[in-house]
C-alpha cells in the first residue's frame, strides 16, 4: 500500500497553491515525516521546487498524457523509494495545476489533465487554497461549488490565503462553515515568501538565491497558521494499484544529457525510466562550453531558456563543434529550447541574431513574443531513438519560427485534434547520424 496522499488545488491559478504546497511539504519534513511530492499536469518547473522542499524527486502525473496504469506505477515508484529516495514515503502531497476542474476539452489517456481527474483516479482528497483577497463569506460559495461540481472527488477542507485581519478571517470561516467544509488554515499575506516569476512561470529552483530560507519561511507560515495534524489525518491511500508499466526505452545505453541553466526542462519520470532500463546518464553543460561525452550512444538536449543565454551558447565553440561531430554518427534529439539550440540561428528579444549549432536550418526568434501552449499528440514520420511512434507531450514557449525547412519529425496535433505548424525537424547527417527535434516535451507513449 502506498503512503496516504492529498492534492493541493485551488479555484484558479495565482492563489498561492505552490507556496502552500512547498510550505506544507517543508513543515512536515521538519517534523520528521518523509514526504513525496507530485505535480498534476505537465509543468516542469514546480517539481524542482518540490525536490528542494522534500529532498525527494517529484514526478509529474498527467491524466491527458498518461494512462491510469502509468500513473499508478509512478506513484508506487515515487512513494516506494524507487525514484531518487532511500526510504519509503509516509505522506504524499500532490500539487494541482490551474483551477481544480480545469483541463482540455477532449480527454486523453485517462482524463483531461485536470487536477480533479487525478483526484478521481487516485482517491486522494483535495485541500482547496482560496485567495481570500476581496471577498468574505462568498469564499464558502466558491468552495461549495468546487466540491459539488463532481461527485467522484472529495474536498478535505480549505486553506484560506492572503487573509487581511482577524475580522476578515472570522467572516471567511463563517462562509466556509455554512458550506459544510472545514477550514484547515488561514494564512496572512507574507510577501517575503512569494517567489519571482518569468514568462514560463516561476524562476527555476537552481536560480533562486536563498531558496532554503524561502522554503523555511513558507514552512513557518504554514505551521503557524494551519492545523498540520488535521491535514495529515485527511490524507487517504491511493486507489490505483501498482500496475506493471514499461517505461519508454532509452535512446541508447549511455546518454549525454545537457544540464545547466539553459537546459533543465526534462521530466523526472523520463530520466528515471531510462535509468530503470539500465541506461547511464552523462550530464554536460553547454553553457560551460562542454561537448557531449564521446562514449555516449545518444545525446538529448532538454528545453529551458536558451534565449536568456543565446550569446554564451553562440560563443561556446567547443560545445557547438562537439555536438556537430557527435551528431555525424549518433542520434541527437532536442526538445523546445534544445531544438532551437540545434538550429542555425536564434534571434534574441533585442533583435540580435545568435549562431546556434547548425544541425538544422531552423531559425527562431523571440523579438516578437507569441505564446504557444498546450498538449500535443505527435505521430512520427520515421522512427527515432528514444521517441515512440505516437507520443504525447506538451508545448510551452514564446518563440516564433522564422524558417523550418528540414523534413518534419512528425504530424503534430493539439488536444482537440487540430494540426499545429510546429512539426519538429529531422535530418540524416552525412556520417549516418540522425538529428531530431521538436517544440513539444515528451511525456508518454500514446496508446
N, C-alpha and C positions, 0 to 999 in steps of 0.2 A: 504494500500500500504506500502511495506517495504521501508526502507531507501535506497537511491541510493548507488550503490557499484562499486568497481573496483577490478581487480585482478592484483596483482604484480607478474610478471613472468620474465622469462629470457631464453636465448638460452640454458643454461646448469646449472648444479649445480656449486656452488663455485663462483658465480658472485657478491655476496653480497646482494641478494634479501631479506634475513632475516634482515640484518642490515637496509636496506632501508625501509622494511615494518615496523619495530619497530620504526625507526626514524619518518616516516610519521605518524604512529599512535600516538606516544607521542607528536609530534608537533601539530597535530590537537586537541588533548585532552587539551594541554596547551592553545590553542586558544579558548577553551570553547565548542568544538564540541564533542558530545557523539559518540564515535567510537566503532563499533562492528567488531571484527576481526574473521576471519575464516581461516581454513587451508585446502587447497586442498590436498587430499590424506591421507595416513594412519599415517603420522608422529605424534608421541605422545609427542615429546619434545617441538616443537615450540609453541603449544598453551599455555603453561605455561608462556613463554616469552610474548606472546600477552597479556595475562591477566595482567602481570606486567606493560605493557606499557599503557593499556587502562583502567584498573580497572574493566573490564567485562570478564566473562568466554568466552574463544574462543572454537570453536567447529569444528571438522573435517567434511568435506563434500567430500565424496568419490564416484565417479561415478561407479567404479567397484563393490563396496560392497553395495551401496545404490541405490534404485530406485529414480526416479525423485520426487515422492511424499514425500519420507522421506527427501530428500534434501530440498525441498520446505518448509516442516514443520519445519525443524531445522533452516532454515533461518528466517522464521516467528517468531519462538520462541526466537531465539537469538536477533533479532532486536526489538522485541516487549516486552522486559523486562520480559521474562518468564524464562530465564536461567541465574540466578545469577546477575541480574541487576535491579535497581529500576526504571529506566526511559527508554523509547524507544530510539533506536539509531538514529542518524542523518546522519551517513555515515558508509558504510561498506568497510573494507579493507580486502581482502582475499589474503593470501599468497599462491602462487603456489608451486609445487614440481618439482624438477629436471628441465628439459627443458620444454618449453611451450607445445610442442606436444608429449612429452614422456609419454608413457603408456605401458600397456602389449599388447601382440599380439592378444589375444581373448577378446572381450568385456564381461563385466559382467552385472550387473543390469541395468545400464543406460549409460555405456561407458567403456573406457579402463583405467580409473583412471587418465587420463591426465588433466592438467590444462586447455587445450583447450576445452576438453569435458565440464568442469564446466563452462567455458565462454560461450559455445554454449547453454547450458541448461539454464543458468541464464540471459544471455544477458548482463552481466557485461563487460564493455570494459577492455582491458588489457593494463597495463603500463609495458613496457619491460625494464628491467635493463640489460644494456650491460657493461660487463667488458671491458673497452677500452684499457687495457694494451696491448701493442704490435701491435696496429692497429690504423688506422686513418679513411679515407673515406670508407674503407671496412665495417665499422660498419653500414653504410647505406645499403649495400647489405645484411648484416645479418638481419637487421630489416625488410627490404622489403621482404626477403624470409619468415620470420616468419609471416608477415601479409598476404602474398599471398598463403600460404600453404593451408589454409582453408577459404572458402568464408563465413562461418557461424559465424565467430568471428570478432571483431573489435579491432584494435590496437589504443589506445587513444594517445599514444606518447611514447617517450623513455626517460629514465633517464640514463645518462652516468655515470659510476662509475670508480674510480681509474684513473682520468684524471691527466696527468703529468704536464701540463703547459697551459698557455693561448693560445699559438700557437697550441698545441695539441687539445685543445678544439675547436678552430676555424676550424681545419681540420675535426674534428668529426662532428661538426654542418653542415659543407658543405656536408658531405656524407649523413647525416640523411635528410637534406633538399632536396637533389637530389632524395631521395627515396619518397619524398612527405609526410614525417612524421614530427611531432612536437617534439622538444627537450623540455622536461618538467623540466630538471635539469641536472647539470653537477657537479659531486662530486669529489673532490680531494681525494687521498688516505689518510686515517687517521687511523693509526694502533691502536690508543687508544680505538677505538670502535669495534675492531674485537674481538669476544668472543672466549674463548678457546673451543676446541673440544676434544672428546674422541671417542672410536671406534664405538659408536652408533650415533654419531652426536655431537651436542652441549652439553656441560656440563649443567645439569639441572638448571632451573631458581633458585630453592631454594638453590643451592650450590654456586651461584655466589655472591661473596663478592662485595659490592658496585654496585649492578645491577642498582639501580636508577640513579647513576651517569653515568653509561654507556648508559642507555636509554636517559638521558638528553643530553649527548654528541652527540648521534645519532640524536636527535631532533634538536639540534643546527646546526649540519652539514646540515641536510635536509632543515631546514627552511632558512638557509643562502644561499643555492645553488639551491633550487628548487622553482618553481612557484606554491605555495600551492593553490592559487585561481584557476589557470587553472586546476590543478589536481582535485580539488573538483568539478569544473564545468564539468569535463569529466565523472563523475560518472552517472550511469543510474539505474533506478528501476529494481528490479528483475523480469524477465519474468515468473518465476514459481509462481503459485498460492499457497496459504497456504492450501494445500490439507490435509485432515484428515489422520493422520498416527498414528497407535498404536505402542508405544514403546515396546521393549522386556519386558515381565513380569519379575519382580524381583524374585530372588531365594527364598526370604522369606519376611515377613513383617518387620523384623528387621535384618539388615545385618551388621555383623562385617567386616569392611574393613581395611586391613592392609595399613598403610600410613606412610611412612618415606623415608629416602634417599635410602633405598634398595628396596622399593616397591611403586613406584609412577607412573608407566605407566598404567593408566586406562583412557579410552576415556571419556571425559567430558559428551558426549551425553548419554552414557550408565548410568552413575550415575544420571544424570538429569532425564532420563526416569524412573529409579527406584523411585526417589523422586516423580515424577509426578503421579506414580501409588500408592502413599501413603506409600512407604517404608521409614523406618527410618535408616539412615546410622550411624553406631557406629565405628568411627575410632579407631585404636590401633596401637602401634608401636612395631614390633618385635625387633628392634634394642634397644629399651628401656626395653626389656625383659617383654613386656606386653602380656598377653594372650587375646584371643577373649572374648568379653563381653558375659558372660554366659546367658544373656537374649536374645541373638540373635538367630534367627532360621536358619541362614546360615552364612558361612564365605567365604570371597573372598580375595585371595592373588594376587594382580596385579604383573606385571613384574617390572623390574628395574635393579639394579646392585647388585644382591646377591654375585657375585664373588668378589666385592670390599669389602664386609663386611662379608665374609664367617666365619672368626674367631669369630666375635661378635655373629653371628647367632648360631654358634656351642656352644658358651658359654652361650647363652640365655636359660637356663634350664627351667625357668618358662614359657617362650613362647612355647618351644617345647612340654613340658608336657601338657600345657593348650590346645594347638592345637590338640594333640592326644586325650585328654579327650573329647574335643568338637566334634571331628570327630566320636567318638563312636556312637553318637546318632543323628547327624545332618550333612547336606551336607557341604563339604568344596571343593572349586574349586580354582585352581592356574593357572595363565597364565604365561608362559615363566619363568621369574625369580621366580615367586611364585610356579610354578610347580617344578622347581629344588629344591626349599627350602622344598617342601613336600617330596622329595626323601630321599633315605638312605644316600647318600653322595655326596659331591661336591668337585672336585679336582681343586684347585686354579691354577693360572698361573705358580706359582713356583713349582708345583707338590705336594703340601701338600693337603692331603685329610681331609675335614672337615665334621663332622657328621651333618646331617640335621634332619628333623622331623621324617622321617621314616614311613610316611603314604603310600609310595610306595617303591618298591625295586629299584627304578630308581637311577642310578649312572651317573653323568655327569662330564665333565672335560673341563677346559679352558687351560690345559697345551699345547695342540696343537690346535691353532686357526683355525677355519674353518667357513666361513660366510654362514649363512642360511638366505635368504632374499626373500620375495615375498608374493603375495596374496595366501590365502588358502581357499578352499571350503571343509567344513567338514560335513560328514553325520554320525550322532551319531549312535553307535551300540545299545545303550539303552537310554531311556530318562534320562535327568539330569536337576535338578533345575537350572534355570537361563540361560539354553542353548537351543536354538531352535533345532529342529530335523535336519535342514540343516542350517549351519551357514557360513557366510563369514567373514574372518578375515585376519590378516597379521602377518607374522613371520619375526623377525629380531634379530639374536643373533649369537654369535661365540662359542657356547658350542658344545661339541661332546658327543654323547650318548655312554657311555661305556656298559650300561645294561639297558634294558627297558622291564622287563619280565612280568609286570602286563597286564591284559586284555586291549586291545586297546580301547580308548574312541571313536574313530571314524575312518572312512575311509577318509583320507585327500589327496586332490589333489591340484596341483598348478593352476595357471591361464590358463595353456594350457590343463589341464585335466590329466596331468601325476601324478601318485601316488608318494607321498613323505613318507619316513620312519618315520617321526615324527608324529605318530598316536595319541599321548597322552596316558593317562592311566586312568583306572577306577578300583576301588576296594570297595567292600562292607565290612564294619568293623563288628566285632563280635557283637557290640551293635545295629546294624541295620543302622548306619550312612553310608554315601557314600562319598568317596574321588574321585574327578575327577581332571584332569589336562591336559594342552595342551601347546605346544610351540607357538601356534598362539593366537593372541589377538582378541577377539570377537569384531566385528564391527556391524554386522547387520544380520538379518534373510535372508536366500536365498529363492527366490521365485521358 
